[in-house]
Amino acid sequence: MSEARRKMQRQEAQRRGARAETLALWWLRAKGYRLLARNYRRGVGEADLVMARGKLLVFVEVKRREDKAAAGEAIQPRQQARIARAAEAFIAQHKEHWEKHIRFDAVLISPRTLPRHIEDAWR
């Protein structure tokens, strides 16, 4: 495969990922969550969405796959650790959230279905 073709495929995957994150964001907003950060990156940590609702601070991984089963399986321990590091950095940077309960959620996106929000997807 040519370098130009690989670049086009990466760009299309990034566009699909951004659309999935936007859909997940609106889905969570409809459930009463408030956006604090999108694509939060610090050092070796990264979270797709950082949301809040009441005394709850939620770090969200968004996965888009052709079917939801594949999306759920796509969140591996390495990614969970990356999100946990982002959570530590976020809380250190935003001390007003120190007393909130922390949760790690996932939103699974697949074509022609509603998003699936998995609360407390891992610990």
N, CA, C and O atoms as a MOPAC input file, in Angstrom:
PM7 MOZYME 1SCF
protein

 N      0.85000 1    -1.17200 1     0.00000 1
 C      0.00000 1     0.00000 1     0.00000 1
 C      0.89800 1     1.23700 1     0.00000 1
 O      1.90800 1     1.28500 1     0.70200 1
 N      0.52200 1     2.21300 1    -0.77900 1
 C      1.33600 1     3.41700 1    -0.89200 1
 C      1.19900 1     4.28600 1     0.35600 1
 O      0.22600 1     4.19000 1     1.10400 1
 N      2.19100 1     5.12400 1     0.55200 1
 C      2.18600 1     6.04800 1     1.69500 1
 C      0.99400 1     7.00400 1     1.60500 1
 O      0.37500 1     7.31600 1     2.62200 1
 N      0.67100 1     7.46600 1     0.40200 1
 C     -0.46200 1     8.38000 1     0.22500 1
 C     -1.77000 1     7.70300 1     0.62300 1
 O     -2.62600 1     8.32000 1     1.25700 1
 N     -1.92100 1     6.45000 1     0.25400 1
 C     -3.14900 1     5.70400 1     0.60900 1
 C     -3.24300 1     5.51000 1     2.11900 1
 O     -4.31800 1     5.67100 1     2.69700 1
 N     -2.12700 1     5.16500 1     2.76400 1
 C     -2.12700 1     5.00400 1     4.22600 1
 C     -2.49300 1     6.31800 1     4.91400 1
 O     -3.23300 1     6.33000 1     5.89800 1
 N     -1.97100 1     7.40900 1     4.39000 1
 C     -2.27300 1     8.72200 1     4.96600 1
 C     -3.76400 1     9.02900 1     4.84400 1
 O     -4.37700 1     9.53000 1     5.78700 1
 N     -4.34800 1     8.72800 1     3.68100 1
 C     -5.78300 1     8.95900 1     3.48900 1
 C     -6.60300 1     8.10000 1     4.44700 1
 O     -7.59600 1     8.57100 1     5.00200 1
 N     -6.20200 1     6.85500 1     4.64400 1
 C     -6.92200 1     5.97500 1     5.56500 1
 C     -6.82600 1     6.48200 1     7.00400 1
 O     -7.81300 1     6.43900 1     7.74000 1
 N     -5.65000 1     6.95900 1     7.41100 1
 C     -5.49000 1     7.52600 1     8.76000 1
 C     -6.38800 1     8.74400 1     8.94500 1
 O     -7.04700 1     8.89300 1     9.97500 1
 N     -6.40700 1     9.61100 1     7.93600 1
 C     -7.23400 1    10.81200 1     8.02400 1
 C     -8.71100 1    10.45700 1     8.12300 1
 O     -9.44600 1    11.06900 1     8.89900 1
 N     -9.15100 1     9.47500 1     7.34300 1
 C    -10.55600 1     9.05800 1     7.40100 1
 C    -10.87200 1     8.44300 1     8.76100 1
 O    -11.94400 1     8.69500 1     9.31100 1
 N     -9.97200 1     7.65200 1     9.30600 1
 C    -10.17500 1     7.07200 1    10.63900 1
 C    -10.26200 1     8.17500 1    11.69300 1
 O    -11.07300 1     8.08700 1    12.61500 1
 N     -9.43900 1     9.20700 1    11.56400 1
 C     -9.50000 1    10.33200 1    12.50300 1
 C    -10.83300 1    11.06500 1    12.38600 1
 O    -11.40800 1    11.46400 1    13.39800 1
 N    -11.32600 1    11.24400 1    11.17100 1
 C    -12.62800 1    11.90700 1    10.98000 1
 C    -13.75200 1    11.07800 1    11.60000 1
 O    -14.62500 1    11.62300 1    12.27600 1
 N    -13.73400 1     9.75800 1    11.37100 1
 C    -14.76200 1     8.89600 1    11.96900 1
 C    -14.67900 1     8.94700 1    13.49400 1
 O    -15.70400 1     8.98600 1    14.17400 1
 N    -13.46400 1     8.94700 1    14.02500 1
 C    -13.28700 1     9.02800 1    15.47400 1
 C    -13.81700 1    10.33600 1    16.03600 1
 O    -14.45900 1    10.34400 1    17.08600 1
 N    -13.55600 1    11.43700 1    15.35200 1
 C    -14.04800 1    12.74000 1    15.80800 1
 C    -15.57400 1    12.78800 1    15.77200 1
 O    -16.19800 1    13.34400 1    16.67500 1
 N    -16.17600 1    12.21100 1    14.73700 1
 C    -17.64500 1    12.16800 1    14.66800 1
 C    -18.20600 1    11.30800 1    15.79700 1
 O    -19.22600 1    11.65700 1    16.39300 1
 N    -17.55400 1    10.19700 1    16.09300 1
 C    -18.00600 1     9.33000 1    17.18900 1
 C    -17.90600 1    10.06300 1    18.52200 1
 O    -18.80700 1     9.95100 1    19.35300 1
 N    -16.82900 1    10.80900 1    18.73800 1
 C    -16.68200 1    11.57200 1    19.97900 1
 C    -17.76700 1    12.63500 1    20.10100 1
 O    -18.30000 1    12.85900 1    21.18800 1
 N    -18.09500 1    13.28900 1    18.99300 1
 C    -19.15500 1    14.30000 1    19.01900 1
 C    -20.49700 1    13.66100 1    19.35800 1
 O    -21.25300 1    14.20600 1    20.16200 1
 N    -20.79800 1    12.52500 1    18.76100 1
 C    -22.04100 1    11.81700 1    19.06200 1
 C    -22.07900 1    11.40200 1    20.53500 1
 O    -23.10000 1    11.56800 1    21.20100 1
 N    -20.97200 1    10.86500 1    21.04100 1
 C    -20.89800 1    10.46700 1    22.45200 1
 C    -21.09000 1    11.67800 1    23.36300 1
 O    -21.77900 1    11.59200 1    24.38000 1
 N    -20.48300 1    12.79500 1    22.99900 1
 C    -20.61400 1    14.01800 1    23.79200 1
 C    -22.07400 1    14.44300 1    23.88700 1
 O    -22.55800 1    14.74100 1    24.97800 1
 N    -22.77700 1    14.47500 1    22.76700 1
 C    -24.18300 1    14.88100 1    22.78300 1
 C    -25.04400 1    13.87000 1    23.53700 1
 O    -25.99500 1    14.25400 1    24.21800 1
 N    -24.72100 1    12.59300 1    23.42100 1
 C    -25.45100 1    11.54800 1    24.14300 1
 C    -25.30900 1    11.76100 1    25.65400 1
 O    -26.28900 1    11.68600 1    26.39500 1
 N    -24.08500 1    12.02600 1    26.09400 1
 C    -23.85000 1    12.23500 1    27.52600 1
 C    -24.46800 1    13.54900 1    28.00700 1
 O    -24.99500 1    13.61600 1    29.11700 1
 N    -24.40800 1    14.58200 1    27.18700 1
 C    -25.06000 1    15.84800 1    27.56400 1
 C    -26.55900 1    15.64400 1    27.76100 1
 O    -27.15200 1    16.20600 1    28.68200 1
 N    -27.16400 1    14.84100 1    26.89600 1
 C    -28.59900 1    14.56400 1    27.02400 1
 C    -28.90600 1    13.83200 1    28.32500 1
 O    -30.03100 1    13.89300 1    28.82100 1
 N    -27.91400 1    13.14000 1    28.87800 1
 C    -28.08500 1    12.42400 1    30.14700 1
 C    -27.69300 1    13.28300 1    31.35000 1
 O    -27.66200 1    12.79500 1    32.48000 1
 N    -27.39600 1    14.55800 1    31.10800 1
 C    -27.12300 1    15.47100 1    32.20900 1
 C    -25.66200 1    15.70700 1    32.53700 1
 O    -25.35500 1    16.35300 1    33.53800 1
 N    -24.75600 1    15.19800 1    31.71800 1
 C    -23.32500 1    15.41000 1    31.95800 1
 C    -22.89100 1    16.73200 1    31.32900 1
 O    -23.47100 1    17.19300 1    30.34600 1
 N    -21.86300 1    17.32600 1    31.91800 1
 C    -21.31400 1    18.59700 1    31.43500 1
 C    -19.87400 1    18.36000 1    30.98100 1
 O    -19.09200 1    17.72000 1    31.68400 1
 N    -19.53300 1    18.87600 1    29.81200 1
 C    -18.18600 1    18.70100 1    29.26600 1
 C    -17.18900 1    19.59400 1    29.99800 1
 O    -17.40700 1    20.79700 1    30.14400 1
 N    -16.09500 1    18.99200 1    30.45500 1
 C    -14.98900 1    19.74200 1    31.04700 1
 C    -13.79600 1    19.80100 1    30.10200 1
 O    -13.08700 1    20.80700 1    30.05700 1
 N    -13.57000 1    18.72500 1    29.34600 1
 C    -12.44700 1    18.69700 1    28.40000 1
 C    -12.71400 1    17.64200 1    27.33300 1
 O    -13.35700 1    16.61900 1    27.57100 1
 N    -12.19600 1    17.93400 1    26.16300 1
 C    -12.29100 1    16.98400 1    25.04700 1
 C    -10.87500 1    16.70800 1    24.55300 1
 O    -10.07700 1    17.63200 1    24.39700 1
 N    -10.56400 1    15.43900 1    24.30900 1
 C     -9.21800 1    15.03600 1    23.88100 1
 C     -8.15700 1    15.58200 1    24.83200 1
 O     -7.18200 1    16.20600 1    24.41300 1
 N     -8.37100 1    15.33300 1    26.11500 1
 C     -7.44700 1    15.80500 1    27.14800 1
 C     -6.17400 1    14.96400 1    27.09800 1
 O     -6.22200 1    13.74200 1    27.23700 1
 N     -5.03600 1    15.63000 1    26.89800 1
 C     -3.74800 1    14.93500 1    26.81300 1
 C     -2.73400 1    15.63700 1    27.70600 1
 O     -2.56000 1    16.85400 1    27.64400 1
 N     -2.07500 1    14.84500 1    28.53300 1
 C     -0.98600 1    15.34500 1    29.36600 1
 C      0.04400 1    14.23800 1    29.48200 1
 O     -0.26400 1    13.15100 1    29.97200 1
 N      1.25200 1    14.49900 1    29.04100 1
 C      2.31200 1    13.49700 1    29.13400 1
 C      1.92200 1    12.21700 1    28.42200 1
 O      1.66400 1    12.21500 1    27.21800 1
 N      1.88000 1    11.13000 1    29.17200 1
 C      1.53900 1     9.83400 1    28.58100 1
 C      0.08300 1     9.45800 1    28.83100 1
 O     -0.30200 1     8.30700 1    28.62500 1
 N     -0.73300 1    10.42200 1    29.27400 1
 C     -2.14200 1    10.15000 1    29.53200 1
 C     -3.03600 1    10.83800 1    28.52200 1
 O     -2.70300 1    11.89600 1    27.98800 1
 N     -4.18900 1    10.21200 1    28.26700 1
 C     -5.14300 1    10.77300 1    27.30600 1
 C     -6.54200 1    10.26800 1    27.62200 1
 O     -6.73700 1     9.08800 1    27.91400 1
 N     -7.52000 1    11.17800 1    27.55900 1
 C     -8.92700 1    10.81000 1    27.71500 1
 C     -9.71200 1    11.48700 1    26.59700 1
 O     -9.49000 1    12.66100 1    26.30300 1
 N    -10.62700 1    10.74900 1    25.97600 1
 C    -11.42300 1    11.32700 1    24.89200 1
 C    -12.31200 1    12.45000 1    25.40500 1
 O    -12.35300 1    13.53300 1    24.82100 1
 N    -13.02500 1    12.19000 1    26.50200 1
 C    -13.91800 1    13.18200 1    27.09500 1
 C    -13.73400 1    13.17800 1    28.60500 1
 O    -13.55100 1    12.12900 1    29.22200 1
 N    -13.78600 1    14.36500 1    29.18600 1
 C    -13.83900 1    14.49800 1    30.64200 1
 C    -15.16200 1    15.20400 1    30.93000 1
 O    -15.38400 1    16.33200 1    30.48900 1
 N    -16.03300 1    14.53000 1    31.67100 1
 C    -17.38300 1    15.02200 1    31.91700 1
 C    -17.63400 1    15.10900 1    33.41800 1
 O    -16.95400 1    14.46100 1    34.21300 1
 N    -18.61300 1    15.91700 1    33.78900 1
 C    -18.99800 1    16.02300 1    35.19700 1
 C    -20.51100 1    16.00600 1    35.30000 1
 O    -21.22600 1    16.46200 1    34.40800 1
 N    -20.98000 1    15.45900 1    36.42700 1
 C    -22.40500 1    15.50300 1    36.75800 1
 C    -22.48400 1    15.44600 1    38.27500 1
 O    -22.14000 1    14.43600 1    38.89100 1
 N    -22.93800 1    16.53700 1    38.86600 1
 C    -22.99800 1    16.60000 1    40.31900 1
 C    -21.61400 1    16.43900 1    40.92000 1
 O    -20.68400 1    17.15000 1    40.54200 1
 N    -21.47300 1    15.51100 1    41.85200 1
 C    -20.18700 1    15.26100 1    42.50900 1
 C    -19.38900 1    14.16000 1    41.82200 1
 O    -18.51300 1    13.54400 1    42.43000 1
 N    -19.69500 1    13.92000 1    40.56600 1
 C    -19.06000 1    12.84400 1    39.80700 1
 C    -18.19000 1    13.42800 1    38.69600 1
 O    -18.62300 1    14.30700 1    37.95000 1
 N    -16.97000 1    12.93200 1    38.59700 1
 C    -16.04200 1    13.29800 1    37.53100 1
 C    -15.80600 1    12.03500 1    36.70300 1
 O    -15.36900 1    11.01200 1    37.23100 1
 N    -16.09900 1    12.11300 1    35.40500 1
 C    -16.08400 1    10.92200 1    34.55500 1
 C    -15.08900 1    11.10000 1    33.41000 1
 O    -15.11300 1    12.09600 1    32.68700 1
 N    -14.21900 1    10.10900 1    33.27000 1
 C    -13.27100 1    10.05300 1    32.16000 1
 C    -13.80300 1     9.00800 1    31.18900 1
 O    -14.01700 1     7.85100 1    31.55300 1
 N    -14.01200 1     9.43700 1    29.94400 1
 C    -14.74100 1     8.61500 1    28.97700 1
 C    -13.84600 1     8.22200 1    27.80600 1
 O    -13.17100 1     9.06100 1    27.20900 1
 N    -13.85800 1     6.94100 1    27.49600 1
 C    -13.21900 1     6.42300 1    26.28600 1
 C    -14.33200 1     6.15500 1    25.27700 1
 O    -15.30400 1     5.46500 1    25.58400 1
 N    -14.18700 1     6.70100 1    24.07700 1
 C    -15.16900 1     6.51000 1    23.01200 1
 C    -14.57200 1     5.54200 1    21.99700 1
 O    -13.44300 1     5.72000 1    21.54000 1
 N    -15.34200 1     4.52100 1    21.65500 1
 C    -14.89300 1     3.54300 1    20.67100 1
 C    -15.93300 1     3.41000 1    19.57800 1
 O    -17.12000 1     3.22400 1    19.85000 1
 N    -15.47700 1     3.50700 1    18.33700 1
 C    -16.34900 1     3.31400 1    17.18900 1
 C    -15.86500 1     2.08700 1    16.43100 1
 O    -14.70400 1     1.99600 1    16.03100 1
 N    -16.76700 1     1.16400 1    16.24900 1
 C    -16.47900 1    -0.04900 1    15.48900 1
 C    -17.73200 1    -0.41700 1    14.69800 1
 O    -18.80000 1     0.15800 1    14.91200 1
 N    -17.59900 1    -1.35300 1    13.80700 1
 C    -18.74200 1    -1.76900 1    12.99800 1
 C    -19.81300 1    -2.45900 1    13.83500 1
 O    -20.99100 1    -2.40500 1    13.48300 1
 N    -19.43500 1    -3.10200 1    14.92900 1
 C    -20.44500 1    -3.63500 1    15.84700 1
 C    -20.00000 1    -3.35200 1    17.27900 1
 O    -18.80800 1    -3.23400 1    17.56400 1
 N    -20.98100 1    -3.24700 1    18.17000 1
 C    -20.69100 1    -2.83300 1    19.54600 1
 C    -19.84200 1    -3.84800 1    20.30300 1
 O    -19.06400 1    -3.46300 1    21.17600 1
 N    -19.97200 1    -5.11900 1    19.99300 1
 C    -19.14900 1    -6.12800 1    20.67600 1
 C    -17.67200 1    -5.86400 1    20.40000 1
 O    -16.84300 1    -5.93000 1    21.30800 1
 N    -17.35100 1    -5.56700 1    19.15100 1
 C    -15.95900 1    -5.26800 1    18.80100 1
 C    -15.50000 1    -3.98300 1    19.47200 1
 O    -14.34100 1    -3.87400 1    19.87000 1
 N    -16.39400 1    -3.00800 1    19.60100 1
 C    -16.03200 1    -1.75100 1    20.25600 1
 C    -15.69500 1    -1.98200 1    21.72300 1
 O    -14.71100 1    -1.44200 1    22.22900 1
 N    -16.49900 1    -2.77500 1    22.40200 1
 C    -16.25200 1    -3.04300 1    23.81500 1
 C    -14.95000 1    -3.77200 1    24.05300 1
 O    -14.26700 1    -3.53000 1    25.04800 1
 N    -14.60400 1    -4.66300 1    23.14500 1
 C    -13.36200 1    -5.41900 1    23.27300 1
 C    -12.13900 1    -4.57900 1    22.94300 1
 O    -11.01300 1    -4.99200 1    23.22200 1
 N    -12.34400 1    -3.40400 1    22.35100 1
 C    -11.22500 1    -2.57300 1    21.91300 1
 C    -10.56200 1    -1.80700 1    23.05000 1
 O     -9.49800 1    -1.22300 1    22.84700 1
 N    -11.15100 1    -1.79100 1    24.22500 1
 C    -10.56800 1    -1.05200 1    25.34600 1
 C     -9.70300 1    -2.01800 1    26.15000 1
 O    -10.19800 1    -2.78900 1    26.97200 1
 N     -8.41900 1    -1.95700 1    25.89500 1
 C     -7.45900 1    -2.87400 1    26.49400 1
 C     -6.85200 1    -2.27500 1    27.76900 1
 O     -6.93900 1    -1.06500 1    27.98000 1
 N     -6.24100 1    -3.10300 1    28.61400 1
 C     -5.62500 1    -2.60400 1    29.85500 1
 C     -4.63300 1    -1.46100 1    29.62900 1
 O     -4.54700 1    -0.54900 1    30.45100 1
 N     -3.89600 1    -1.50100 1    28.54100 1
 C     -2.94300 1    -0.41600 1    28.25800 1
 C     -3.67200 1     0.91800 1    28.08600 1
 O     -3.20800 1     1.95000 1    28.57100 1
 N     -4.81700 1     0.89400 1    27.39200 1
 C     -5.60000 1     2.11900 1    27.21600 1
 C     -6.21200 1     2.56200 1    28.53800 1
 O     -6.27700 1     3.75700 1    28.82800 1
 N     -6.65500 1     1.61300 1    29.32700 1
 C     -7.20900 1     1.94500 1    30.63900 1
 C     -6.16000 1     2.66200 1    31.48200 1
 O     -6.47100 1     3.64500 1    32.15400 1
 N     -4.92700 1     2.18100 1    31.45100 1
 C     -3.84400 1     2.82000 1    32.20700 1
 C     -3.56800 1     4.22200 1    31.67400 1
 O     -3.30100 1     5.13600 1    32.45400 1
 N     -3.62800 1     4.40100 1    30.36900 1
 C     -3.41400 1     5.71600 1    29.75900 1
 C     -4.47900 1     6.70500 1    30.22500 1
 O     -4.17800 1     7.86700 1    30.50000 1
 N     -5.71400 1     6.24300 1    30.31300 1
 C     -6.81000 1     7.10700 1    30.75600 1
 C     -6.66500 1     7.41000 1    32.24500 1
 O     -6.94000 1     8.52900 1    32.67700 1
 N     -6.24000 1     6.43200 1    33.02700 1
 C     -6.01900 1     6.65700 1    34.46100 1
 C     -4.92900 1     7.70700 1    34.68000 1
 O     -5.04900 1     8.53800 1    35.58000 1
 N     -3.87700 1     7.67900 1    33.87500 1
 C     -2.82100 1     8.69700 1    33.99100 1
 C     -3.36500 1    10.07900 1    33.62600 1
 O     -2.99900 1    11.07700 1    34.24700 1
 N     -4.23100 1    10.13400 1    32.62700 1
 C     -4.85500 1    11.41200 1    32.26800 1
 C     -5.71400 1    11.91800 1    33.42000 1
 O     -5.73500 1    13.11600 1    33.70100 1
 N     -6.42100 1    11.01100 1    34.08600 1
 C     -7.25800 1    11.39900 1    35.22700 1
 C     -6.40300 1    11.99300 1    36.34100 1
 O     -6.76100 1    13.02000 1    36.91800 1
 N     -5.28400 1    11.35800 1    36.64400 1
 C     -4.38600 1    11.87800 1    37.67900 1
 C     -3.89800 1    13.27700 1    37.32100 1
 O     -3.88200 1    14.16800 1    38.17000 1
 N     -3.50300 1    13.46900 1    36.06700 1
 C     -3.01600 1    14.77400 1    35.62500 1
 C     -4.12800 1    15.81700 1    35.66900 1
 O     -3.89800 1    16.95200 1    36.08700 1
 N     -5.32500 1    15.44200 1    35.24200 1
 C     -6.44800 1    16.38300 1    35.22900 1
 C     -6.77300 1    16.85500 1    36.64200 1
 O     -6.95200 1    18.05000 1    36.88000 1
 N     -6.84900 1    15.91800 1    37.57200 1
 C     -7.18900 1    16.26700 1    38.95300 1
 C     -6.09100 1    17.12500 1    39.57000 1
 O     -6.38800 1    18.06200 1    40.31100 1
 N     -4.83800 1    16.82400 1    39.28100 1
 C     -3.73500 1    17.63500 1    39.79600 1
 C     -3.79300 1    19.05600 1    39.24300 1
 O     -3.45400 1    20.01300 1    39.93900 1
 N     -4.21800 1    19.18700 1    38.00800 1
 C     -4.29400 1    20.49200 1    37.35100 1
 C     -5.55500 1    21.26800 1    37.74900 1
 O     -5.54100 1    22.49900 1    37.77200 1
 N     -6.63400 1    20.56300 1    38.06000 1
 C     -7.92500 1    21.19000 1    38.37400 1
 C     -8.32600 1    20.80400 1    39.79900 1
 O     -9.15700 1    19.92000 1    40.00900 1
 N     -7.73400 1    21.46700 1    40.74400 1
 C     -7.91200 1    21.10400 1    42.15400 1
 C     -9.35700 1    21.22500 1    42.63700 1
 O     -9.71100 1    20.63600 1    43.65800 1
 N    -10.18700 1    21.96600 1    41.93300 1
 C    -11.59500 1    22.08900 1    42.32300 1
 C    -12.34700 1    20.76100 1    42.19300 1
 O    -13.46400 1    20.63100 1    42.69400 1
 N    -11.74600 1    19.78900 1    41.53300 1
 C    -12.39100 1    18.48600 1    41.34800 1
 C    -11.84700 1    17.40400 1    42.28100 1
 O    -12.23400 1    16.24200 1    42.15700 1
 N    -10.96200 1    17.75900 1    43.20600 1
 C    -10.33500 1    16.77300 1    44.09000 1
 C    -11.34200 1    15.95600 1    44.88000 1
 O    -11.13200 1    14.76300 1    45.09900 1
 N    -12.42600 1    16.57400 1    45.30800 1
 C    -13.37200 1    15.88200 1    46.18700 1
 C    -14.44700 1    15.10400 1    45.42800 1
 O    -15.30200 1    14.46800 1    46.04400 1
 N    -14.41000 1    15.15100 1    44.12800 1
 C    -15.42400 1    14.43600 1    43.34900 1
 C    -15.10200 1    12.95000 1    43.27900 1
 O    -13.94700 1    12.53700 1    43.39000 1
 N    -16.13400 1    12.17100 1    43.09600 1
 C    -15.96900 1    10.73900 1    42.87200 1
 C    -15.50900 1    10.54700 1    41.42600 1
 O    -16.02300 1    11.20100 1    40.51800 1
 N    -14.56100 1     9.67000 1    41.21600 1
 C    -13.99400 1     9.43300 1    39.89000 1
 C    -14.57500 1     8.14100 1    39.32000 1
 O    -14.72000 1     7.13600 1    40.01600 1
 N    -14.90200 1     8.20300 1    38.02400 1
 C    -15.41200 1     7.00900 1    37.36300 1
 C    -14.85000 1     6.96700 1    35.94100 1
 O    -14.61100 1     8.00000 1    35.31700 1
 N    -14.64900 1     5.75000 1    35.45200 1
 C    -14.17600 1     5.53900 1    34.08800 1
 C    -15.29300 1     4.86800 1    33.29500 1
 O    -15.70500 1     3.74800 1    33.59900 1
 N    -15.77600 1     5.57600 1    32.26900 1
 C    -16.88100 1     5.09400 1    31.44700 1
 C    -16.40900 1     4.84000 1    30.02100 1
 O    -15.31700 1     5.24800 1    29.62600 1
 N    -17.24600 1     4.16700 1    29.27300 1
 C    -17.01400 1     3.96800 1    27.84400 1
 C    -18.31500 1     4.27400 1    27.11500 1
 O    -19.40300 1     3.99900 1    27.62000 1
 N    -18.19000 1     4.84000 1    25.93700 1
 C    -19.33500 1     4.99900 1    25.04100 1
 C    -18.97300 1     4.27100 1    23.75500 1
 O    -17.97600 1     4.57900 1    23.10200 1
 N    -19.80600 1     3.30000 1    23.41100 1
 C    -19.57400 1     2.48100 1    22.22600 1
 C    -20.48200 1     2.96300 1    21.10100 1
 O    -21.69400 1     3.09400 1    21.27300 1
 N    -19.88200 1     3.21900 1    19.96400 1
 C    -20.59600 1     3.74500 1    18.80500 1
 C    -20.46900 1     2.73700 1    17.66800 1
 O    -19.37300 1     2.27600 1    17.35100 1
 N    -21.59500 1     2.40500 1    17.06600 1
 C    -21.57000 1     1.58300 1    15.85300 1
 C    -22.67300 1     2.09000 1    14.92600 1
 O    -23.65200 1     2.67600 1    15.38900 1
 N    -22.52100 1     1.86900 1    13.62800 1
 C    -23.47900 1     2.40400 1    12.65900 1
 C    -24.91000 1     1.90700 1    12.90300 1
 O    -25.13500 1     0.77000 1    13.31900 1
 N    -25.84600 1     2.78500 1    12.63500 1
 C    -27.28000 1     2.48100 1    12.65100 1
 C    -27.81200 1     2.01100 1    14.00300 1
 O    -28.83300 1     1.32600 1    14.05800 1
 N    -27.13600 1     2.36800 1    15.08500 1
 C    -27.63100 1     2.05300 1    16.42900 1
 C    -27.38500 1     3.24700 1    17.33700 1
 O    -26.55300 1     4.10600 1    17.04600 1
 N    -28.11400 1     3.28800 1    18.42800 1
 C    -27.87900 1     4.33700 1    19.41300 1
 C    -26.57900 1     4.05700 1    20.15600 1
 O    -26.16700 1     2.90300 1    20.27500 1
 N    -25.93200 1     5.10400 1    20.65400 1
 C    -24.71600 1     4.88600 1    21.44600 1
 C    -25.02600 1     4.04300 1    22.68100 1
 O    -26.14000 1     4.07300 1    23.20400 1
 N    -24.04300 1     3.30400 1    23.13200 1
 C    -24.17300 1     2.51500 1    24.35600 1
 C    -23.20600 1     3.08300 1    25.38700 1
 O    -21.98900 1     3.02800 1    25.20900 1
 N    -23.75800 1     3.62500 1    26.46100 1
 C    -22.96400 1     4.21400 1    27.53600 1
 C    -22.77200 1     3.16300 1    28.62400 1
 O    -23.74400 1     2.69500 1    29.21700 1
 N    -21.52800 1     2.79600 1    28.88600 1
 C    -21.21300 1     1.82900 1    29.93300 1
 C    -20.60700 1     2.59000 1    31.10300 1
 O    -19.46100 1     3.03600 1    31.04800 1
 N    -21.39500 1     2.72900 1    32.15700 1
 C    -20.90600 1     3.41000 1    33.35200 1
 C    -19.97600 1     2.48700 1    34.11800 1
 O    -20.19600 1     1.27800 1    34.18700 1
 N    -18.92700 1     3.07700 1    34.69400 1
 C    -17.97100 1     2.31700 1    35.50300 1
 C    -17.44900 1     1.11100 1    34.71400 1
 O    -17.47800 1    -0.02200 1    35.19400 1
 N    -16.97500 1     1.38000 1    33.50100 1
 C    -16.55100 1     0.31800 1    32.58000 1
 C    -15.34400 1    -0.46600 1    33.09600 1
 O    -15.17400 1    -1.63600 1    32.75200 1
 N    -14.52000 1     0.15800 1    33.90600 1
 C    -13.37900 1    -0.51500 1    34.53900 1
 C    -12.95100 1     0.29100 1    35.75300 1
 O    -13.36400 1     1.43500 1    35.94200 1
 N    -12.10700 1    -0.33800 1    36.57300 1
 C    -11.56600 1     0.33100 1    37.77300 1
 C    -10.07000 1     0.28000 1    37.75100 1
 O     -9.42100 1     0.78500 1    38.66700 1

